[in-house]
Amino acid sequence: MSCLDVLKTTGRNAKREIQVYRLILKDHRTPRLAKVLLGLAVGYLLLPFDIIPDFIPIIGHLDDLIVVPVLVIIALKLVPHEVVEDCRQRIQAGPERDVSGEC
C-alpha cells in the first residue's frame, strides 16, 4: 500500500470517528461529563491558545497531540459501550437508515 493510500484511509477513518463522536454528543444516554470532555477536546483543537503556544517549535504542537487524545479517551471510557456501538452502527449504515432516535 502506498503512502497516499495510507493517508486516504487515515482521513476516512478520522472523518468516520468524528461523525461517531458527534452522534455520541447528541445521544441522551451520554453522561454530561463525557460531553464536556469531548467538547473540551474539540475546543482545545480549534481555539488559538494552548497550554504551550504553537509558535514554540515541536513542543508547541506536541501538547495538542497529547491533550486532545487523552480527553477523547477519558470521555469515551465514560460513555456506555452500547451508546458507542449504536452510534458506530448508525454511521456504517449510512443516512438512509433511521434508528429510533437513540443517537
C-alpha positions as CSV (number, residue, x, y, z in Angstrom):
1,M,0.0,0.0,0.0
2,S,1.4,3.4,-1.0
3,C,1.8,6.3,1.3
4,L,-1.1,8.1,-0.4
5,D,-3.4,5.1,0.2
6,V,-2.5,5.2,3.9
7,L,-3.2,8.9,4.1
8,K,-6.6,8.4,2.4
9,T,-7.5,5.6,4.7
10,T,-6.5,7.5,7.8
11,G,-8.5,10.5,6.6
12,R,-11.6,8.4,6.0
13,N,-11.2,6.8,9.4
14,A,-10.8,10.2,11.1
15,K,-13.9,11.5,9.3
16,R,-16.0,8.5,10.4
17,E,-14.8,8.8,14.0
18,I,-15.7,12.5,14.1
19,Q,-19.2,11.6,12.9
20,V,-19.4,8.9,15.7
21,Y,-18.4,11.5,18.3
22,R,-21.0,14.0,17.0
23,L,-23.7,11.3,17.4
24,I,-22.4,10.4,20.9
25,L,-22.6,14.1,21.9
26,K,-26.2,14.2,20.7
27,D,-27.3,11.0,22.4
28,H,-29.3,11.5,25.6
29,R,-27.7,8.4,27.2
30,T,-24.2,10.0,27.1
31,P,-23.2,11.3,30.6
32,R,-22.8,15.0,30.9
33,L,-19.1,14.8,32.0
34,A,-18.3,12.8,28.8
35,K,-20.0,15.5,26.7
36,V,-18.0,18.2,28.5
37,L,-14.7,16.4,27.9
38,L,-15.4,15.8,24.2
39,G,-16.3,19.5,23.9
40,L,-13.1,20.5,25.6
41,A,-11.1,18.3,23.2
42,V,-12.7,19.9,20.2
43,G,-12.3,23.4,21.7
44,Y,-8.7,22.8,22.5
45,L,-8.0,21.9,18.9
46,L,-9.9,24.9,17.5
47,L,-9.1,27.7,19.9
48,P,-6.0,29.8,19.2
49,F,-4.5,29.5,22.7
50,D,-2.8,26.4,24.1
51,I,-1.0,25.4,27.3
52,I,2.2,25.6,25.3
53,P,2.0,28.1,22.4
54,D,2.2,26.6,18.9
55,F,5.0,29.0,17.9
56,I,7.4,27.1,20.1
57,P,8.9,24.5,17.7
58,I,8.0,20.9,18.2
59,I,6.8,21.2,21.9
60,G,4.1,23.7,20.9
61,H,2.4,21.1,18.7
62,L,3.2,18.1,20.9
63,D,0.8,19.3,23.6
64,D,-2.0,19.1,21.1
65,L,-1.0,15.6,20.3
66,I,-1.2,14.6,23.9
67,V,-4.0,16.7,25.5
68,V,-6.7,16.1,22.8
69,P,-6.4,12.2,22.6
70,V,-6.3,12.0,26.4
71,L,-9.5,14.0,26.7
72,V,-11.2,11.9,24.0
73,I,-10.1,8.6,25.6
74,I,-11.3,9.6,29.0
75,A,-14.6,10.8,27.6
76,L,-15.1,7.5,25.6
77,K,-14.4,5.5,28.8
78,L,-17.3,7.3,30.5
79,V,-19.8,6.6,27.7
80,P,-21.7,3.3,27.9
81,H,-20.4,0.8,25.4
82,E,-23.9,0.3,24.0
83,V,-24.1,4.0,23.0
84,V,-20.8,3.9,21.2
85,E,-21.7,0.7,19.3
86,D,-25.1,2.1,18.4
87,C,-23.6,5.3,17.0
88,R,-20.9,3.3,15.1
89,Q,-23.6,1.1,13.5
90,R,-25.6,4.1,12.6
91,I,-22.6,5.7,10.8
92,Q,-21.8,2.4,9.0
93,A,-25.5,2.0,7.9
94,G,-25.5,5.4,6.3
95,P,-28.0,8.2,6.3
96,E,-30.8,6.2,4.7
97,R,-31.3,4.0,7.8
98,D,-33.4,5.5,10.5
99,V,-32.5,4.4,14.1
100,S,-35.2,5.1,16.7
101,G,-33.7,8.4,17.8
102,E,-31.3,7.0,20.2
103,C,-28.2,8.5,18.6
